[in-house]
Amino acid sequence: MQTRRQGDKETKRGAAGRSRRHYENTGVQPIASLSMKFARLIIGVCAVGLAVGCGPKKAEVGTGPAARGNVVRDTAAARADTAKAFGLIHEGKYGDAEPLLRRAIEEDPTYGPAHNDLGIIHFHNERLYEAAWEFQNAIKLMPGQPEPHNNLGLVLESALRLQEAEKAFKEAHDLEPPNPEYAGNLAKLRLRLGEHDEQTKKLLEVVVMGDTRPDWLDWAKFNLARLQTLPQESAIGGGPATQPGGLK
């Protein structure tokens, strides 16, 4: 048994030796050797591909009309939806305008007029917290625009947070001093707070000189005359109702 096994081993070694000599003489290589070389070749090609950017690509961030970080923005679509909503608000169709504004904010969360006009709808529906939130967003996104400041002042005044409302109205007036609407809102609140001074008189003069709303014009003339001719304690507050202004 041992002799036969030794013979078998010698036979296999001899066959292996003949096979190697045959491949060396003929240039033909065994399949296993070809597979290893092919694998090394594939690995080398992949390494070169990765080095020159031929490997799997990462998803591109910011493809589309505009992008900020990982958020894709479509400002043109947001502007179009906000303009449609603006028209609906002026027609009193608040329910139709709201979904357009929400979609505009999804299309471009940084588009300030959409936040401002959504705040108008919340104010109309007496959702004062939501209205203030949207007007504050609009202020952050449009720091030089007076309208959101004025609108925030109206919300705060409705919530009886009068000192904060005066600050918001003043910010709107400071950004656009000749505007009679902003001057009128600030003057009305100052009279309500008992601030019957020269600053209030100047605000009333802006309304008298520049306002085209008959009720506001009559109110401003009346109070300006009282402040100029009667003791300060005789001046009265009140005034016409004011609605927040929209943007598009």
Secondary structure as a PSIPRED ss2 file (coil, helix, strand):
# PSIPRED VFORMAT (PSIPRED V4.0)

   1 M C   1.000  0.000  0.000
   2 Q H   0.000  1.000  0.000
   3 T H   0.000  1.000  0.000
   4 R H   0.000  1.000  0.000
   5 R H   0.000  1.000  0.000
   6 Q H   0.000  1.000  0.000
   7 G H   0.000  1.000  0.000
   8 D H   0.000  1.000  0.000
   9 K H   0.000  1.000  0.000
  10 E H   0.000  1.000  0.000
  11 T H   0.000  1.000  0.000
  12 K H   0.000  1.000  0.000
  13 R H   0.000  1.000  0.000
  14 G H   0.000  1.000  0.000
  15 A H   0.000  1.000  0.000
  16 A H   0.000  1.000  0.000
  17 G H   0.000  1.000  0.000
  18 R H   0.000  1.000  0.000
  19 S H   0.000  1.000  0.000
  20 R H   0.000  1.000  0.000
  21 R H   0.000  1.000  0.000
  22 H H   0.000  1.000  0.000
  23 Y H   0.000  1.000  0.000
  24 E H   0.000  1.000  0.000
  25 N H   0.000  1.000  0.000
  26 T H   0.000  1.000  0.000
  27 G C   1.000  0.000  0.000
  28 V C   1.000  0.000  0.000
  29 Q C   1.000  0.000  0.000
  30 P C   1.000  0.000  0.000
  31 I H   0.000  1.000  0.000
  32 A H   0.000  1.000  0.000
  33 S H   0.000  1.000  0.000
  34 L H   0.000  1.000  0.000
  35 S H   0.000  1.000  0.000
  36 M H   0.000  1.000  0.000
  37 K H   0.000  1.000  0.000
  38 F H   0.000  1.000  0.000
  39 A H   0.000  1.000  0.000
  40 R H   0.000  1.000  0.000
  41 L H   0.000  1.000  0.000
  42 I H   0.000  1.000  0.000
  43 I H   0.000  1.000  0.000
  44 G H   0.000  1.000  0.000
  45 V H   0.000  1.000  0.000
  46 C H   0.000  1.000  0.000
  47 A H   0.000  1.000  0.000
  48 V H   0.000  1.000  0.000
  49 G H   0.000  1.000  0.000
  50 L H   0.000  1.000  0.000
  51 A H   0.000  1.000  0.000
  52 V H   0.000  1.000  0.000
  53 G C   1.000  0.000  0.000
  54 C C   1.000  0.000  0.000
  55 G C   1.000  0.000  0.000
  56 P C   1.000  0.000  0.000
  57 K C   1.000  0.000  0.000
  58 K C   1.000  0.000  0.000
  59 A C   1.000  0.000  0.000
  60 E C   1.000  0.000  0.000
  61 V C   1.000  0.000  0.000
  62 G C   1.000  0.000  0.000
  63 T C   1.000  0.000  0.000
  64 G C   1.000  0.000  0.000
  65 P C   1.000  0.000  0.000
  66 A E   0.000  0.000  1.000
  67 A E   0.000  0.000  1.000
  68 R E   0.000  0.000  1.000
  69 G C   1.000  0.000  0.000
  70 N C   1.000  0.000  0.000
  71 V E   0.000  0.000  1.000
  72 V E   0.000  0.000  1.000
  73 R E   0.000  0.000  1.000
  74 D C   1.000  0.000  0.000
  75 T H   0.000  1.000  0.000
  76 A H   0.000  1.000  0.000
  77 A H   0.000  1.000  0.000
  78 A H   0.000  1.000  0.000
  79 R H   0.000  1.000  0.000
  80 A H   0.000  1.000  0.000
  81 D H   0.000  1.000  0.000
  82 T H   0.000  1.000  0.000
  83 A H   0.000  1.000  0.000
  84 K H   0.000  1.000  0.000
  85 A H   0.000  1.000  0.000
  86 F H   0.000  1.000  0.000
  87 G H   0.000  1.000  0.000
  88 L H   0.000  1.000  0.000
  89 I H   0.000  1.000  0.000
  90 H H   0.000  1.000  0.000
  91 E C   1.000  0.000  0.000
  92 G C   1.000  0.000  0.000
  93 K C   1.000  0.000  0.000
  94 Y H   0.000  1.000  0.000
  95 G H   0.000  1.000  0.000
  96 D H   0.000  1.000  0.000
  97 A H   0.000  1.000  0.000
  98 E H   0.000  1.000  0.000
  99 P H   0.000  1.000  0.000
 100 L H   0.000  1.000  0.000
 101 L H   0.000  1.000  0.000
 102 R H   0.000  1.000  0.000
 103 R H   0.000  1.000  0.000
 104 A H   0.000  1.000  0.000
 105 I H   0.000  1.000  0.000
 106 E H   0.000  1.000  0.000
 107 E H   0.000  1.000  0.000
 108 D C   1.000  0.000  0.000
 109 P C   1.000  0.000  0.000
 110 T C   1.000  0.000  0.000
 111 Y C   1.000  0.000  0.000
 112 G H   0.000  1.000  0.000
 113 P H   0.000  1.000  0.000
 114 A H   0.000  1.000  0.000
 115 H H   0.000  1.000  0.000
 116 N H   0.000  1.000  0.000
 117 D H   0.000  1.000  0.000
 118 L H   0.000  1.000  0.000
 119 G H   0.000  1.000  0.000
 120 I H   0.000  1.000  0.000
 121 I H   0.000  1.000  0.000
 122 H H   0.000  1.000  0.000
 123 F H   0.000  1.000  0.000
 124 H H   0.000  1.000  0.000
 125 N C   1.000  0.000  0.000
 126 E C   1.000  0.000  0.000
 127 R C   1.000  0.000  0.000
 128 L H   0.000  1.000  0.000
 129 Y H   0.000  1.000  0.000
 130 E H   0.000  1.000  0.000
 131 A H   0.000  1.000  0.000
 132 A H   0.000  1.000  0.000
 133 W H   0.000  1.000  0.000
 134 E H   0.000  1.000  0.000
 135 F H   0.000  1.000  0.000
 136 Q H   0.000  1.000  0.000
 137 N H   0.000  1.000  0.000
 138 A H   0.000  1.000  0.000
 139 I H   0.000  1.000  0.000
 140 K H   0.000  1.000  0.000
 141 L H   0.000  1.000  0.000
 142 M C   1.000  0.000  0.000
 143 P C   1.000  0.000  0.000
 144 G C   1.000  0.000  0.000
 145 Q C   1.000  0.000  0.000
 146 P H   0.000  1.000  0.000
 147 E H   0.000  1.000  0.000
 148 P H   0.000  1.000  0.000
 149 H H   0.000  1.000  0.000
 150 N H   0.000  1.000  0.000
 151 N H   0.000  1.000  0.000
 152 L H   0.000  1.000  0.000
 153 G H   0.000  1.000  0.000
 154 L H   0.000  1.000  0.000
 155 V H   0.000  1.000  0.000
 156 L H   0.000  1.000  0.000
 157 E H   0.000  1.000  0.000
 158 S H   0.000  1.000  0.000
 159 A C   1.000  0.000  0.000
 160 L C   1.000  0.000  0.000
 161 R C   1.000  0.000  0.000
 162 L H   0.000  1.000  0.000
 163 Q H   0.000  1.000  0.000
 164 E H   0.000  1.000  0.000
 165 A H   0.000  1.000  0.000
 166 E H   0.000  1.000  0.000
 167 K H   0.000  1.000  0.000
 168 A H   0.000  1.000  0.000
 169 F H   0.000  1.000  0.000
 170 K H   0.000  1.000  0.000
 171 E H   0.000  1.000  0.000
 172 A H   0.000  1.000  0.000
 173 H H   0.000  1.000  0.000
 174 D H   0.000  1.000  0.000
 175 L H   0.000  1.000  0.000
 176 E C   1.000  0.000  0.000
 177 P C   1.000  0.000  0.000
 178 P C   1.000  0.000  0.000
 179 N C   1.000  0.000  0.000
 180 P H   0.000  1.000  0.000
 181 E H   0.000  1.000  0.000
 182 Y H   0.000  1.000  0.000
 183 A H   0.000  1.000  0.000
 184 G H   0.000  1.000  0.000
 185 N H   0.000  1.000  0.000
 186 L H   0.000  1.000  0.000
 187 A H   0.000  1.000  0.000
 188 K H   0.000  1.000  0.000
 189 L H   0.000  1.000  0.000
 190 R H   0.000  1.000  0.000
 191 L H   0.000  1.000  0.000
 192 R H   0.000  1.000  0.000
 193 L C   1.000  0.000  0.000
 194 G C   1.000  0.000  0.000
 195 E C   1.000  0.000  0.000
 196 H C   1.000  0.000  0.000
 197 D C   1.000  0.000  0.000
 198 E H   0.000  1.000  0.000
 199 Q H   0.000  1.000  0.000
 200 T H   0.000  1.000  0.000
 201 K H   0.000  1.000  0.000
 202 K H   0.000  1.000  0.000
 203 L H   0.000  1.000  0.000
 204 L H   0.000  1.000  0.000
 205 E H   0.000  1.000  0.000
 206 V H   0.000  1.000  0.000
 207 V H   0.000  1.000  0.000
 208 V H   0.000  1.000  0.000
 209 M H   0.000  1.000  0.000
 210 G H   0.000  1.000  0.000
 211 D C   1.000  0.000  0.000
 212 T C   1.000  0.000  0.000
 213 R C   1.000  0.000  0.000
 214 P H   0.000  1.000  0.000
 215 D H   0.000  1.000  0.000
 216 W H   0.000  1.000  0.000
 217 L H   0.000  1.000  0.000
 218 D H   0.000  1.000  0.000
 219 W H   0.000  1.000  0.000
 220 A H   0.000  1.000  0.000
 221 K H   0.000  1.000  0.000
 222 F H   0.000  1.000  0.000
 223 N H   0.000  1.000  0.000
 224 L H   0.000  1.000  0.000
 225 A H   0.000  1.000  0.000
 226 R H   0.000  1.000  0.000
 227 L H   0.000  1.000  0.000
 228 Q H   0.000  1.000  0.000
 229 T H   0.000  1.000  0.000
 230 L C   1.000  0.000  0.000
 231 P C   1.000  0.000  0.000
 232 Q H   0.000  1.000  0.000
 233 E H   0.000  1.000  0.000
 234 S H   0.000  1.000  0.000
 235 A C   1.000  0.000  0.000
 236 I C   1.000  0.000  0.000
 237 G C   1.000  0.000  0.000
 238 G C   1.000  0.000  0.000
 239 G C   1.000  0.000  0.000
 240 P C   1.000  0.000  0.000
 241 A C   1.000  0.000  0.000
 242 T C   1.000  0.000  0.000
 243 Q C   1.000  0.000  0.000
 244 P C   1.000  0.000  0.000
 245 G C   1.000  0.000  0.000
 246 G C   1.000  0.000  0.000
 247 L C   1.000  0.000  0.000
 248 K C   1.000  0.000  0.000
